[in-house]
Amino acid sequence: TYVEDNAYSFSTNPALLQIIHLNNDDFTVTFTMGITAGTLTRTGSSGTFTDVGDGVFTIAGTRDEVNTALQALVYMPATDYNEDHTISFSAIRTSGGGSPPTTTGSFTMTGTPMGELTFTQLIDQAWQEDVTQDFDSGIQITDTSDEVEGAASFETHYTIACEMWRPDVDGSSPGMFTSGTLDILSSAQGSLTITGSGQGGNGQFGGNAFVISGEKTEVNTALQNMQFIPDPNYDGEGPWIWYYVKRNFDNAFITVTGQFGYSYPFELISKFLDASDTEDYSITLNTYDWEENVTKVFDSGLQITDKVTENASYITSPDDFYNTNYTVEVSMYVAGGSTEYTNATLDTATKDNLAISGTGRGDTDKFIMTGSRADLNAALATMKFIPNIDNVETTNHTTLWYRIKRLHDTTTLHDQGSDVYTIFNTNSATTNVEYTAQATKDWNEDQSIENFDSGILITDKATENPVHASY
C-alpha cells in the first residue's frame, strides 16, 4: 500500500523479492508497470539500475548485488497518482551456464489518496468602515508532491489567485467588487511574490486578481493572514472572495476545474457582511445644572467615530487620509434660538496637542478645536462651561451646538443641527453672604471677648475661579 505523492520503499514489504540461487551468478530482474503510474528507482549504487522507458526498469548484477538493490528499491508514484495498479517482474540468471528458467511475479500496489487542500469556509465575516479587516481564508494546501525528494515536483511552488466579486445570492453574476483591495499581513509575507488588487479577475490568474506565489509553507501562512482593506469611507456591501490554486510544477489546478477551464469552487468562497460601524459620530444628549461663578467640567456626549484618518493603508493621494485632522466647532445660543449666548465661555480640560481658539459665544466667536480624532474625543469628554462673574440665568436655558469637519477632504461630518447639542439649565442667584443669628453674649467692663462667631459666612465664589479677574 502506497500513499499518493509519497515514495514507497519495498524494504518495508515482508514479501520482498530476493534471489536464492546457490551461486553468486549474474542476474537481471525486469519490472514493468503502466507508464502513467510513476517510476522505480533504487537508493545506493548496488547493481546496475536502468530506466529502459515506457514503464520498464531493470536491475542487473551478481546475485548479491541484485538482492541488495532489491532491498533499496523505491516506487515513486506520479504526481497526484493514487490508482490501484500492478508492477510485474521477471528474473533470469545470465551467467553460470545451462538453460536457466525465467521467474515471474507481480506486486499489487494499492493507492491511498491524499487531499490536495483542506478548507473551512469563512461565512458572515464582519468588518467596519475604514478599518482593515484581518481574516483567515480557511484554506490550507495539503498536497505533498513538493515534499518527495527525487520527484520531478520536489520543492515546487504554488500560486493562489483571489478574486473579489459582489455577493452573488441569486446567480445573477452582479459584477466585480471594486470598493476595496486585498493584502497579506506584512509579518506573514515572507519571500512570497504578491501582485494585483483582488478587484475581480479572469479565472486564469490574470486581470486584477490578487495573486500570491511561493513555497507551500509560506503560501499556507499567507492564507491564514489575509487582509481586506475597504476603500476610504466605503460603507456598503462586503465582497465575496473566490479562490483558485495551482501547482507551478505542472500548472495543475488543485482546486476543481469547471467549465471552460476556470476553477471557481463555490464551497471555498469567503463571504463578507455589509459594513458595520458606519456612523461618523455618536452623541449622547446631556443636560446639566451649574452654579454661579463655578466652572462646570462636563462631557459633551459627542464622540467622533469616523476612523478614516487612522488607517495606515490610506496614504496614496487623493485618499491619503492617514494621520490627518478634524475640526470641532461649538457655539452657544440662548434657548436654542438665534440669539448668541455671551454670558459664558467654553474651554476643555484636556488640550493635548490641539489647536484651540475662540470662546464659543455664538457663531461670531466659535470655540474651535483642531487635532486628531483621539485628542478631540478626549477634549469633548472634558469640556468646560465657564460662566461670567456673578452671572445667573433664571429665564432661559443655554444650548451648545456642534459642528464636525474632516480637514483632508473638507467634509462636514455633522453640521449644526437639532440632533447634536448640550443644554445648560437655568439656575438661581446665590447669596454672596449667609448669616446665622448667634446667641447673646455677656461681657464685662475692661474684659476682651475672644473667639466668638459673627454668624456671617461669605459664600461668593468669584474669587476662587482662576478664570475670573477677581481670582
DONU-787696 format. One record per residue (C-alpha): residue in one letter; x, y, z. Coordinates in steps of 0.02 Angstrom, whole numbers, padded with zeros to 5 digits, always signed. Layout:
N
AXYZ/...
% end
This chain:
471
T+00000+00000+00000/Y+00071+00168-00052/V+00017+00346-00017/E-00013+00474-00154/D+00137+00588-00182/N+00244+00485-00062/A+00387+00369-00105/Y+00359+00185-00063/S+00510+00082-00008/F+00497-00104-00047/S+00610-00141+00101/T+00456-00120+00211/N+00367-00263+00119/P+00385-00436+00200/A+00358-00513+00029/L+00511-00425-00042/L+00583-00510-00197/Q+00751-00597-00162/I+00856-00715-00269/I+00900-00877-00176/H+01013-00959-00307/L+01156-01060-00231/N+01296-00973-00326/N+01331-00787-00338/D+01297-00786-00526/D+01235-00639-00628/F+01050-00600-00637/T+00936-00474-00720/V+00769-00425-00646/T+00647-00331-00758/F+00499-00230-00691/T+00353-00172-00797/M+00213-00053-00749/G+00095+00074-00828/I+00187+00223-00899/T+00072+00345-00805/A+00096+00262-00636/G+00264+00337-00595/T+00442+00272-00588/L+00554+00148-00499/T+00724+00190-00429/R+00842+00122-00301/T+00945+00204-00167/G+01130+00167-00157/S+01238+00100-00300/S+01224-00088-00291/G+01200-00171-00461/T+01157-00081-00622/F+00989+00005-00623/T+00917+00056-00793/D+00761+00152-00841/V+00726+00070-01008/G+00574+00180-01044/D+00388+00151-01068/G+00370+00090-00889/V+00512-00039-00898/F+00655-00042-00772/T+00796-00167-00745/I+00919-00213-00608/A+01071-00315-00662/G+01221-00383-00569/T+01277-00529-00463/R+01153-00617-00352/D+01213-00520-00200/E+01215-00353-00292/V+01040-00379-00359/N+00973-00432-00188/T+01049-00276-00110/A+00973-00169-00247/L+00804-00252-00220/Q+00816-00205-00037/A+00840-00024-00092/L+00702-00024-00225/V+00586+00127-00215/Y+00422+00161-00306/M+00391+00345-00341/P+00209+00372-00392/A+00174+00502-00523/T+00115+00669-00455/D-00063+00653-00387/Y-00071+00470-00442/N-00162+00358-00318/E-00234+00218-00425/D-00226+00033-00385/H-00109-00050-00510/T+00013-00192-00537/I+00202-00195-00554/S+00254-00355-00644/F+00429-00427-00633/S+00534-00565-00712/A+00703-00630-00655/I+00829-00730-00756/R+01005-00793-00724/T+01127-00727-00854/S+01288-00823-00808/G+01337-00995-00743/G+01287-01094-00898/G+01139-01206-00931/S+00965-01151-00980/P+00904-01050-00832/P+00716-01026-00812/T+00630-00859-00802/T+00542-00825-00639/T+00393-00706-00646/G+00276-00622-00524/S+00196-00458-00480/F+00162-00333-00342/T-00015-00268-00318/M+00001-00083-00274/T-00147-00011-00178/G-00154+00178-00182/T-00207+00289-00037/P-00271+00459-00095/M-00214+00618-00009/G-00318+00777-00015/E-00238+00923-00106/L-00310+01052+00012/T-00419+01072+00165/F-00539+01215+00198/T-00660+01287+00323/Q-00770+01409+00232/L-00773+01585+00302/I-00953+01646+00310/D-01027+01809+00379/Q-00862+01898+00408/A-00897+02064+00492/W-00796+02221+00452/Q-00802+02405+00494/E-00799+02555+00380/D-00621+02623+00358/V-00543+02480+00458/T-00428+02348+00382/Q-00503+02178+00421/D-00384+02033+00453/F-00457+01863+00410/D-00412+01680+00385/S-00467+01613+00216/G-00487+01441+00295/I-00388+01362+00151/Q-00231+01259+00176/I-00134+01166+00040/T-00104+00985+00093/D-00034+00923-00072/T+00132+00836-00033/S+00205+00817-00207/D+00327+00957-00168/E+00398+00858-00022/V+00451+00699-00113/E+00637+00713-00139/G+00684+00643-00308/A+00513+00677-00384/A+00502+00800-00528/S+00384+00906-00423/F+00504+00916-00275/E+00505+01091-00197/T+00379+01157-00323/H+00293+01321-00282/Y+00108+01355-00277/T+00005+01502-00338/I-00158+01564-00265/A-00273+01685-00354/C-00403+01779-00251/E-00543+01873-00337/M-00671+01987-00256/W-00845+01991-00330/R-01005+02069-00270/P-01119+01949-00174/D-01200+01829-00295/V-01351+01775-00195/D-01461+01731-00343/G-01339+01676-00478/S-01355+01840-00571/S-01166+01875-00577/P-01179+02055-00513/G-01000+02101-00560/M-00829+02126-00485/F-00806+02209-00317/T-00706+02370-00337/S-00727+02456-00168/G-00577+02383-00081/T-00417+02282-00103/L-00336+02126-00032/D-00167+02107+00051/I-00067+01993+00165/L-00017+02044+00341/S+00160+02111+00322/S+00231+01991+00451/A+00163+01843+00350/Q+00226+01891+00177/G+00396+01805+00190/S+00476+01788+00018/L+00311+01772-00075/T+00279+01855-00241/I+00120+01960-00223/T+00030+02055-00361/G-00141+02128-00401/S-00282+02208-00303/G-00411+02069-00299/Q-00542+02176-00387/G-00612+02038-00496/G-00504+01937-00615/N-00514+01823-00764/G-00515+01650-00684/Q-00341+01614-00753/F-00230+01705-00629/G-00243+01867-00726/G-00344+02026-00733/N-00349+02113-00565/A-00338+01952-00465/F-00239+01959-00303/V-00104+01829-00335/I+00019+01757-00211/S+00152+01631-00261/G+00287+01539-00166/E+00332+01383-00071/K+00191+01291+00014/T+00227+01335+00195/E+00233+01521+00158/V+00078+01515+00050/N-00017+01425+00187/T+00040+01555+00314/A-00019+01693+00198/L-00189+01612+00176/Q-00211+01620+00365/N-00162+01804+00374/M-00259+01893+00237/Q-00323+02071+00243/F-00472+02158+00166/I-00441+02346+00151/P-00603+02439+00112/D-00590+02599+00012/P-00594+02756+00120/N-00771+02799+00177/Y-00848+02646+00090/D-00991+02580+00195/G-01087+02463+00079/E-01097+02278+00046/G-00947+02168+00079/P-00863+02060-00054/W-00871+01876-00092/I-00693+01815-00115/W-00663+01669-00236/Y-00502+01567-00232/Y-00414+01452-00352/V-00249+01362-00327/K-00122+01287-00444/R+00042+01194-00426/N+00178+01281-00525/F+00274+01123-00573/D+00141+01062-00694/N+00018+01208-00691/A-00109+01087-00620/F-00261+01158-00531/I-00276+01094-00353/T-00450+01169-00345/V-00584+01091-00452/T-00583+01147-00633/G-00753+01180-00708/Q-00824+01234-00874/F-00705+01324-00994/G-00555+01279-00886/Y-00599+01400-00746/S-00580+01349-00566/Y-00705+01431-00450/P-00751+01310-00310/F-00910+01382-00234/E-00877+01300-00066/L-00716+01400-00041/I-00794+01573-00054/S-00761+01693+00091/K-00922+01790+00117/F-00915+01962+00198/L-01064+02050+00277/D-01112+02231+00244/A-01007+02362+00333/S-01037+02396+00516/D-00997+02548+00624/T-01035+02664+00479/E-01081+02821+00577/D-00956+02965+00581/Y-01002+03020+00756/S-01103+02968+00908/I-01199+03080+01027/T-01275+03065+01200/L-01387+03214+01235/N-01342+03284+01405/T-01423+03419+01513/Y-01327+03498+01655/D-01356+03607+01807/W-01224+03735+01851/E-01177+03855+01990/E-01143+04041+01988/N-00957+04082+01972/V-00907+03897+01962/T-00829+03820+01807/K-00925+03664+01755/V-00821+03521+01681/F-00941+03418+01576/D-00949+03280+01447/S-01018+03347+01284/G-01083+03172+01242/L-01009+03192+01068/Q-00876+03072+01001/I-00801+03063+00827/T-00816+02882+00767/D-00752+02910+00591/K-00590+02807+00578/V-00528+02851+00404/T-00382+02953+00472/E-00316+02805+00573/N-00294+02676+00434/A-00110+02667+00388/S-00156+02597+00217/Y-00236+02763+00165/I-00077+02852+00111/T-00099+02870-00077/S-00166+03033-00147/P-00304+03084-00158/D-00354+02961-00021/D-00206+02998+00094/F-00316+03021+00248/Y-00194+02939+00368/N-00139+03049+00513/T-00244+03198+00457/N-00352+03302+00573/Y-00528+03358+00613/T-00603+03521+00675/V-00743+03534+00802/E-00837+03699+00818/V-00950+03736+00967/S-01070+03884+00976/M-01184+03937+01120/Y-01358+04008+01093/V-01498+04066+01206/A-01629+03929+01222/G-01577+03852+01056/G-01634+04005+00960/S-01543+04132+00854/T-01477+04242+00994/E-01294+04212+01031/Y-01257+04174+01213/T-01118+04285+01281/N-01128+04260+01468/A-01003+04117+01474/T-00854+04047+01382/L-00801+03872+01333/D-00638+03776+01355/T-00578+03599+01382/A-00483+03518+01524/T-00390+03402+01403/K-00297+03503+01274/D-00159+03379+01225/N-00095+03431+01052/L-00249+03526+00998/A-00252+03696+00918/I-00388+03795+01010/S-00466+03965+00978/G-00624+04063+01015/T-00744+04075+01162/G-00898+03986+01096/R-01005+04142+01108/G-01113+04102+00958/D-01051+04086+00780/T-00970+04256+00796/D-00834+04182+00905/K-00848+03993+00891/F-00748+03884+01010/I-00639+03789+00886/M-00529+03637+00919/T-00420+03557+00784/G-00322+03396+00800/S-00327+03207+00791/R-00484+03106+00824/A-00411+03037+00987/D-00364+03208+01054/L-00530+03284+01006/N-00630+03143+01085/A-00534+03165+01247/A-00566+03352+01242/L-00751+03330+01204/A-00770+03218+01357/T-00694+03351+01472/M-00765+03516+01412/K-00777+03671+01521/F-00925+03790+01538/I-00859+03949+01620/P-00997+04071+01670/N-00958+04256+01677/I-00928+04326+01851/D-01089+04336+01952/N-01192+04280+01803/V-01350+04178+01827/E-01486+04128+01705/T-01659+04124+01781/T-01761+04134+01620/N-01684+04038+01475/H-01576+03884+01464/T-01418+03885+01358/T-01392+03771+01207/L-01223+03716+01138/W-01222+03669+00954/Y-01081+03566+00875/R-01006+03554+00700/I-00876+03422+00646/K-00765+03441+00493/R-00636+03322+00419/L-00496+03429+00352/H-00417+03316+00219/D-00567+03315+00104/T-00657+03466+00185/T-00806+03355+00225/T-00930+03412+00357/L-00968+03254+00457/H-01102+03346+00556/D-01171+03519+00530/Q-01257+03616+00667/G-01424+03535+00691/S-01559+03485+00813/D-01492+03310+00843/V-01323+03356+00922/Y-01323+03477+01068/T-01293+03502+01255/I-01408+03601+01369/F-01365+03702+01524/N-01518+03731+01633/T-01574+03893+01710/N-01516+03923+01887/S-01544+04039+02034/A-01433+04175+02102/T-01334+04128+02254/T-01322+04241+02406/N-01147+04306+02424/V-01161+04306+02614/E-01253+04193+02736/Y-01295+04248+02914/T-01339+04137+03060/A-01402+04228+03214/Q-01295+04197+03367/A-01340+04188+03549/T-01320+04349+03653/K-01153+04358+03740/D-01122+04440+03908/W-00965+04542+03936/N-00886+04642+04073/E-00804+04810+04075/D-00623+04803+04026/Q-00638+04618+03975/S-00595+04555+03799/I-00712+04431+03717/E-00617+04313+03600/N-00666+04178+03477/F-00847+04225+03458/D-00942+04179+03299/S-01005+04326+03200/G-01131+04214+03112/I-01076+04284+02943/L-01016+04163+02806/I-00954+04229+02637/T-01021+04110+02502/D-00969+04210+02350/K-00851+04103+02244/A-00797+04230+02115/T-00625+04244+02194/E-00598+04057+02184/N-00617+04037+01997/P-00446+04057+01913/V-00529+04115+01753/H-00605+04268+01831/A-00511+04431+01855/S-00560+04427+02038/Y-00461+04266+02069/
% end
